[in-house]
Amino acid sequence: MRELVRAFKALSDETRLRILNLLLERECCVCEVMQALDISQTRASRNLSALYDAGFLKLRKDGLWSLYSIDREGMGEHFSDLVEAVRKALEGNEAVTLDRERLKKAERVGPGCVRRR
């Protein structure tokens, strides 16, 4: 029961839903999330951590980069169903469509991902 409560709490925030939407598109580092959502490094990191801690994401290190993606293999069926429900609910949403467009232009800016374009 505790896992489910944590999952719903993680999904109860607009920023985390927008991040999940980006990660449905592709794997991202913190700086790419920052650029796509136009948020601070602290806010991006904090929300990625909440999704990771809730069991939605996996983290992969590639040199200096910490890359986040949806943990399709590691999450249970009910989590997978929640992610699919989020995907369907966000279809056609103007804000998340703009986020995905900005993600196409986002780039990894350097170690630590703290500099903005």
C-alpha positions in Angstrom: 0.0 0.0 0.0 2.9 2.4 0.9 4.3 2.1 -2.7 1.0 3.0 -4.2 0.6 6.0 -2.0 4.1 7.2 -2.9 3.3 6.7 -6.6 0.1 8.8 -6.5 1.9 11.5 -4.5 4.6 11.6 -7.2 2.0 11.9 -9.9 0.0 14.7 -8.0 2.4 17.4 -9.2 2.2 19.2 -12.6 5.9 19.5 -13.0 6.4 15.7 -12.4 3.6 14.9 -14.9 5.4 17.2 -17.5 8.7 15.4 -16.7 7.1 12.0 -17.2 5.8 13.2 -20.5 9.3 14.1 -21.6 10.6 10.8 -20.5 7.9 9.0 -22.5 9.6 10.7 -25.5 13.2 9.8 -24.6 15.9 9.5 -22.0 17.0 12.9 -20.5 19.6 14.4 -18.3 18.7 17.1 -15.8 19.8 20.0 -18.1 17.5 18.8 -20.9 14.6 18.7 -18.5 15.5 22.2 -17.3 15.5 23.5 -20.8 12.4 21.8 -22.0 10.3 22.9 -19.0 12.2 26.2 -18.4 12.8 25.4 -14.7 15.7 25.6 -12.4 18.3 22.9 -11.9 17.1 22.4 -8.3 13.5 22.1 -9.3 14.3 19.6 -12.1 16.5 17.5 -9.9 14.1 17.5 -7.0 11.2 16.3 -9.2 13.3 13.7 -11.0 14.3 12.4 -7.6 10.6 12.1 -6.5 9.7 10.2 -9.7 12.8 8.0 -9.2 12.1 7.3 -5.5 8.5 6.4 -6.4 9.7 3.7 -8.7 8.8 5.3 -12.1 12.4 6.0 -13.3 15.7 4.4 -13.7 19.1 6.2 -13.6 22.0 5.5 -15.9 25.4 7.0 -15.6 27.2 7.9 -18.9 30.5 9.6 -18.0 29.6 12.8 -16.3 25.9 12.5 -17.2 23.1 11.1 -15.1 20.4 10.0 -17.6 16.8 9.3 -16.5 14.3 7.1 -18.3 11.1 5.4 -17.5 11.8 2.0 -15.8 9.6 -0.1 -17.9 11.3 -3.4 -16.9 11.6 -2.6 -13.2 8.1 -1.2 -12.5 5.2 -3.4 -11.7 2.2 -3.8 -13.9 0.1 -1.3 -11.8 2.9 1.4 -12.3 3.0 0.7 -16.0 -0.8 1.2 -16.1 -0.4 4.5 -14.3 2.3 5.7 -16.8 0.0 4.7 -19.7 -2.9 6.6 -18.0 -0.7 9.7 -17.7 0.3 9.4 -21.4 -3.3 9.1 -22.5 -4.5 12.0 -20.3 -1.8 14.3 -21.6 -2.5 13.6 -25.3 -3.3 16.8 -27.1 -2.4 19.0 -24.1 -0.9 22.2 -25.4 1.6 22.7 -22.6 3.1 19.3 -22.8 3.2 19.5 -26.6 5.3 22.7 -26.2 7.5 20.9 -23.7 8.2 18.2 -26.2 9.0 20.7 -28.9 11.5 22.5 -26.6 13.0 19.1 -25.7 13.9 18.6 -29.4 16.1 21.7 -29.1 17.5 20.9 -25.7 21.2 20.1 -25.4 23.5 18.7 -22.7 25.4 21.8 -21.6 28.2 20.4 -19.5 29.2 18.8 -16.3 26.6 19.2 -13.7 23.9 20.4 -16.1 23.6 23.7 -14.3 24.1 26.3 -17.0 21.1 27.5 -19.0 21.2 28.3 -22.8 
